[in-house]
């Protein structure tokens, strides 16, 4: 294991640090997981995500002009 220093915006660091503490996870491990995901030759999640994105992009769009229209269309209260 090596110790490295990175420059990040203070606000981003503060929010991420709080997120990690709140969820009881290691900030260093999260950074490591992110780095590994970027260098994988065939990312597992990426292929699945791209297929899902392609499927969604082929679906017909539904125009909803207001919340009232949305509620009426889907019988919501």
mmCIF file of the C-alpha atoms, coordinates in Angstrom:
data_MODEL
# 
_entry.id   MODEL 
# 
loop_
_atom_site.group_PDB 
_atom_site.id 
_atom_site.type_symbol 
_atom_site.label_atom_id 
_atom_site.label_alt_id 
_atom_site.label_comp_id 
_atom_site.label_asym_id 
_atom_site.label_entity_id 
_atom_site.label_seq_id 
_atom_site.pdbx_PDB_ins_code 
_atom_site.Cartn_x 
_atom_site.Cartn_y 
_atom_site.Cartn_z 
_atom_site.occupancy 
_atom_site.B_iso_or_equiv 
_atom_site.pdbx_formal_charge 
_atom_site.auth_seq_id 
_atom_site.auth_comp_id 
_atom_site.auth_asym_id 
_atom_site.auth_atom_id 
_atom_site.pdbx_PDB_model_num 
ATOM 1  C CA . UNK A 1 1  ? 0.000   0.000  0.000   1.00 0.00 ? 1  UNK A CA 1 
ATOM 2  C CA . UNK A 1 2  ? 1.220   3.502  -0.813  1.00 0.00 ? 2  UNK A CA 1 
ATOM 3  C CA . UNK A 1 3  ? 0.328   6.887  0.585   1.00 0.00 ? 3  UNK A CA 1 
ATOM 4  C CA . UNK A 1 4  ? -0.609  9.444  -2.089  1.00 0.00 ? 4  UNK A CA 1 
ATOM 5  C CA . UNK A 1 5  ? -1.750  13.037 -1.932  1.00 0.00 ? 5  UNK A CA 1 
ATOM 6  C CA . UNK A 1 6  ? -4.478  14.421 -4.188  1.00 0.00 ? 6  UNK A CA 1 
ATOM 7  C CA . UNK A 1 7  ? -5.800  17.925 -4.614  1.00 0.00 ? 7  UNK A CA 1 
ATOM 8  C CA . UNK A 1 8  ? -9.591  18.116 -4.402  1.00 0.00 ? 8  UNK A CA 1 
ATOM 9  C CA . UNK A 1 9  ? -11.988 20.942 -3.765  1.00 0.00 ? 9  UNK A CA 1 
ATOM 10 C CA . UNK A 1 10 ? -12.578 21.476 -0.058  1.00 0.00 ? 10 UNK A CA 1 
ATOM 11 C CA . UNK A 1 11 ? -16.377 21.343 -0.422  1.00 0.00 ? 11 UNK A CA 1 
ATOM 12 C CA . UNK A 1 12 ? -16.270 18.069 -2.367  1.00 0.00 ? 12 UNK A CA 1 
ATOM 13 C CA . UNK A 1 13 ? -13.925 16.517 0.208   1.00 0.00 ? 13 UNK A CA 1 
ATOM 14 C CA . UNK A 1 14 ? -16.110 17.672 3.097   1.00 0.00 ? 14 UNK A CA 1 
ATOM 15 C CA . UNK A 1 15 ? -19.303 16.278 1.560   1.00 0.00 ? 15 UNK A CA 1 
ATOM 16 C CA . UNK A 1 16 ? -17.696 12.962 0.597   1.00 0.00 ? 16 UNK A CA 1 
ATOM 17 C CA . UNK A 1 17 ? -16.095 12.620 4.012   1.00 0.00 ? 17 UNK A CA 1 
ATOM 18 C CA . UNK A 1 18 ? -19.482 13.184 5.650   1.00 0.00 ? 18 UNK A CA 1 
ATOM 19 C CA . UNK A 1 19 ? -21.107 10.676 3.307   1.00 0.00 ? 19 UNK A CA 1 
ATOM 20 C CA . UNK A 1 20 ? -18.503 8.029  4.163   1.00 0.00 ? 20 UNK A CA 1 
ATOM 21 C CA . UNK A 1 21 ? -18.834 8.638  7.909   1.00 0.00 ? 21 UNK A CA 1 
ATOM 22 C CA . UNK A 1 22 ? -22.625 8.537  7.717   1.00 0.00 ? 22 UNK A CA 1 
ATOM 23 C CA . UNK A 1 23 ? -22.546 5.186  5.936   1.00 0.00 ? 23 UNK A CA 1 
ATOM 24 C CA . UNK A 1 24 ? -19.634 3.739  7.916   1.00 0.00 ? 24 UNK A CA 1 
ATOM 25 C CA . UNK A 1 25 ? -17.438 3.217  4.879   1.00 0.00 ? 25 UNK A CA 1 
ATOM 26 C CA . UNK A 1 26 ? -13.757 3.875  4.247   1.00 0.00 ? 26 UNK A CA 1 
ATOM 27 C CA . UNK A 1 27 ? -13.075 6.926  2.099   1.00 0.00 ? 27 UNK A CA 1 
ATOM 28 C CA . UNK A 1 28 ? -9.776  5.437  0.926   1.00 0.00 ? 28 UNK A CA 1 
ATOM 29 C CA . UNK A 1 29 ? -11.466 2.204  -0.107  1.00 0.00 ? 29 UNK A CA 1 
ATOM 30 C CA . UNK A 1 30 ? -14.103 4.115  -2.073  1.00 0.00 ? 30 UNK A CA 1 
ATOM 31 C CA . UNK A 1 31 ? -11.388 6.025  -3.955  1.00 0.00 ? 31 UNK A CA 1 
ATOM 32 C CA . UNK A 1 32 ? -9.577  2.746  -4.641  1.00 0.00 ? 32 UNK A CA 1 
ATOM 33 C CA . UNK A 1 33 ? -12.756 1.105  -5.962  1.00 0.00 ? 33 UNK A CA 1 
ATOM 34 C CA . UNK A 1 34 ? -13.363 4.108  -8.219  1.00 0.00 ? 34 UNK A CA 1 
ATOM 35 C CA . UNK A 1 35 ? -9.806  3.961  -9.582  1.00 0.00 ? 35 UNK A CA 1 
ATOM 36 C CA . UNK A 1 36 ? -10.069 0.230  -10.254 1.00 0.00 ? 36 UNK A CA 1 
ATOM 37 C CA . UNK A 1 37 ? -13.370 0.710  -12.085 1.00 0.00 ? 37 UNK A CA 1 
ATOM 38 C CA . UNK A 1 38 ? -11.734 3.279  -14.361 1.00 0.00 ? 38 UNK A CA 1 
ATOM 39 C CA . UNK A 1 39 ? -8.898  1.004  -15.455 1.00 0.00 ? 39 UNK A CA 1 
ATOM 40 C CA . UNK A 1 40 ? -10.832 -2.243 -15.935 1.00 0.00 ? 40 UNK A CA 1 
ATOM 41 C CA . UNK A 1 41 ? -10.652 -3.351 -19.541 1.00 0.00 ? 41 UNK A CA 1 
ATOM 42 C CA . UNK A 1 42 ? -14.230 -4.562 -19.560 1.00 0.00 ? 42 UNK A CA 1 
ATOM 43 C CA . UNK A 1 43 ? -16.139 -2.888 -16.728 1.00 0.00 ? 43 UNK A CA 1 
ATOM 44 C CA . UNK A 1 44 ? -18.977 -5.110 -15.514 1.00 0.00 ? 44 UNK A CA 1 
ATOM 45 C CA . UNK A 1 45 ? -21.434 -2.380 -14.608 1.00 0.00 ? 45 UNK A CA 1 
ATOM 46 C CA . UNK A 1 46 ? -20.723 -0.238 -17.637 1.00 0.00 ? 46 UNK A CA 1 
ATOM 47 C CA . UNK A 1 47 ? -21.891 -2.828 -20.203 1.00 0.00 ? 47 UNK A CA 1 
ATOM 48 C CA . UNK A 1 48 ? -25.125 -3.432 -18.295 1.00 0.00 ? 48 UNK A CA 1 
ATOM 49 C CA . UNK A 1 49 ? -25.674 0.308  -17.920 1.00 0.00 ? 49 UNK A CA 1 
ATOM 50 C CA . UNK A 1 50 ? -25.107 0.955  -21.636 1.00 0.00 ? 50 UNK A CA 1 
ATOM 51 C CA . UNK A 1 51 ? -27.618 -1.741 -22.600 1.00 0.00 ? 51 UNK A CA 1 
ATOM 52 C CA . UNK A 1 52 ? -30.193 -0.269 -20.235 1.00 0.00 ? 52 UNK A CA 1 
ATOM 53 C CA . UNK A 1 53 ? -29.528 3.232  -21.565 1.00 0.00 ? 53 UNK A CA 1 
ATOM 54 C CA . UNK A 1 54 ? -29.968 2.014  -25.152 1.00 0.00 ? 54 UNK A CA 1 
ATOM 55 C CA . UNK A 1 55 ? -33.263 0.319  -24.267 1.00 0.00 ? 55 UNK A CA 1 
ATOM 56 C CA . UNK A 1 56 ? -34.557 3.466  -22.546 1.00 0.00 ? 56 UNK A CA 1 
ATOM 57 C CA . UNK A 1 57 ? -33.525 5.703  -25.437 1.00 0.00 ? 57 UNK A CA 1 
ATOM 58 C CA . UNK A 1 58 ? -35.631 3.600  -27.843 1.00 0.00 ? 58 UNK A CA 1 
ATOM 59 C CA . UNK A 1 59 ? -38.793 3.974  -25.745 1.00 0.00 ? 59 UNK A CA 1 
ATOM 60 C CA . UNK A 1 60 ? -41.475 6.411  -26.781 1.00 0.00 ? 60 UNK A CA 1 
ATOM 61 C CA . UNK A 1 61 ? -41.407 9.639  -24.777 1.00 0.00 ? 61 UNK A CA 1 
ATOM 62 C CA . UNK A 1 62 ? -44.481 10.654 -22.804 1.00 0.00 ? 62 UNK A CA 1 
ATOM 63 C CA . UNK A 1 63 ? -45.298 14.353 -22.698 1.00 0.00 ? 63 UNK A CA 1 
ATOM 64 C CA . UNK A 1 64 ? -46.584 15.532 -19.332 1.00 0.00 ? 64 UNK A CA 1 
ATOM 65 C CA . UNK A 1 65 ? -47.161 19.254 -19.033 1.00 0.00 ? 65 UNK A CA 1 
ATOM 66 C CA . UNK A 1 66 ? -48.029 19.408 -15.340 1.00 0.00 ? 66 UNK A CA 1 
ATOM 67 C CA . UNK A 1 67 ? -48.309 17.395 -12.142 1.00 0.00 ? 67 UNK A CA 1 
ATOM 68 C CA . UNK A 1 68 ? -52.086 17.430 -12.585 1.00 0.00 ? 68 UNK A CA 1 
ATOM 69 C CA . UNK A 1 69 ? -51.688 15.744 -15.989 1.00 0.00 ? 69 UNK A CA 1 
ATOM 70 C CA . UNK A 1 70 ? -49.300 13.199 -14.473 1.00 0.00 ? 70 UNK A CA 1 
ATOM 71 C CA . UNK A 1 71 ? -51.753 12.385 -11.675 1.00 0.00 ? 71 UNK A CA 1 
ATOM 72 C CA . UNK A 1 72 ? -54.628 12.120 -14.151 1.00 0.00 ? 72 UNK A CA 1 
ATOM 73 C CA . UNK A 1 73 ? -52.671 9.893  -16.576 1.00 0.00 ? 73 UNK A CA 1 
ATOM 74 C CA . UNK A 1 74 ? -51.571 7.449  -13.872 1.00 0.00 ? 74 UNK A CA 1 
ATOM 75 C CA . UNK A 1 75 ? -54.579 7.753  -11.548 1.00 0.00 ? 75 UNK A CA 1 
ATOM 76 C CA . UNK A 1 76 ? -52.495 9.206  -8.723  1.00 0.00 ? 76 UNK A CA 1 
ATOM 77 C CA . UNK A 1 77 ? -53.978 11.124 -5.825  1.00 0.00 ? 77 UNK A CA 1 
# 
